[in-house]
């Protein structure tokens, strides 16, 4: 097939941002789109098969526009732009970037970084209860926290309540010294970390002392009615069905709820049902309740984390298919045996 070449003008001040350190980003684009990209006199020259060149050019165009907005391109931006470019959806990159939820104390904007995250944030805005389901690193808790803090600062709610079940992840912490709060804090540390980063330690401490921000184990929710509050239940895969029902029936007027969890990381007893799994079946068709399923494509941590999550997804899918096929064969043999 004849080689096709196109030329794109890229402003010099954005060339380094696009190419990355030691041309790492451009090499990644070359590898994934099977093209050759060179810098010639302030322009980018792309060569290869026409379809590959067009996809690479479209992706580079969106990345340059992103850079012109002041975004310092990172490996995650490049990886996701490539994913979108392969699906001819590269223009969605700017749509995602338009949605700024808030800024951290250091001035860094908090935005969704993938289409899945964008849909998750939109679901939180448009529904009273949202279940954010997906693997580690997809921003389920962090984005929910950003939305809660923004609503609190805008006086849309009068308080924030953050909770999670106090289940040990394979380790026993009950022997640790200190009062109940000291024993519980290790379970709630991820929530504190997000609050400090977005709200700041001083503001968090003042609002917590006033009772406007509450961080507590799920057991503390029993018997309460939570009005005009932004409530986040984290690690919901570790709830029992009874705990989940108890939590959902605490919700009062003017409240918004986000429930996050990863079904693949349960710390319950092997024979125990997860309240998150049961809720997904029971509440699937109720209006004003949304379920957002994030995947390995939405992982925004180190690129290696995305590969790890994807590898586990593939492994678990193979295991599931194996046992399904084995069960079918076993039932078939039992049927033949019974008929004889």
Steps between C-alpha positions, in 0.01 A plus 500: 500500500630850410633709785300810587652811659339803660644812660363679806603841632563490875591819691855477630394574859288182500745273320683388816169434679385286209823305453571441869834439668738319264215492243323239717147610406561519127667157506189362668280657230723351229485153653124493558397650165776327297623826350822702484495849653779755460544867588596710198537880525223553756263249341417137565529261206305172528555209260340158468179343373234764430253374766774481764634845410153656518436350845842613627451849356156533660639393836797737479267787409293444815812467716632832368164667576519353850852640539382842380252502790793483739490127574838342567469174309569184696527136400137440601384776260697343216381146572135602516527723192636199311207285620253763380689551174478130414121522545479831303382678816804721555284817505353377831834581666412870516143429610638310800752777573223766503347356818690650794344396831722705734863578579727346762673715762804515271286634216491182296165452320302188584344368179377168362773352282309233307158462340401259776595753766312775313186284493548426871523871590195582284305219669583645843372840387176360360399230751431482872684169547793382288692173521856538371628150425842410367860398571760687701637819351190605307439807719173379650560638848711801407250640249212438741692690770565789259130517415405492870743776597385717208134456600588584861690815404209609276256453791309233309527277809563588863741217582710216361484149642765247399475140606630154424467155659779421746611168352864391523671433166658177617652659812371533856525852640292458816810439714635849424521739799281807535133590512233397250577794267867397489403147404257619232723766338709251295182393317408861423844629400426512122205731571713728718769516230252621237351758738841643590603528136184670374381694806819552696583373850397821682163533329431129549586517873280807560200351319547167673506668842172675410347166401460609137731223380467156649723203431374185669464122468181375338376357832460858628227568241242272662193677640573835333320704236743691278336816362662765278829313486746370242562139600774278361518130580842369399612135463136394475595152378579424865148572623252223577152520341359604839758780535430629149125503563557679832717763331265566209203546733687774696475746210288807570375804306749714310772238513717352227672163528798345322582135565833371372638149487706241317333159484835334433650609834264364764634439850184325624493139609502264196139390557364853569293694246606852413244776557633673189425197278149466643428874461606489133229237438227647721531869403595477132168631365418769757486856366751752640745220582788461253765229465831597338735218410859617461755267340874460456479770228409750772803429722691826544786384722836383366455332157625176653195497730274504194687200358474316833125563524449389139705182559288410803178570306611264224606233750173518695297488178683183392448342843131587492454350151687185604275437799185580298597247233599245763164543675310456171689178421441370853126570480490333158666186636261493796203533264623209282564290808150572638336416170672161495 
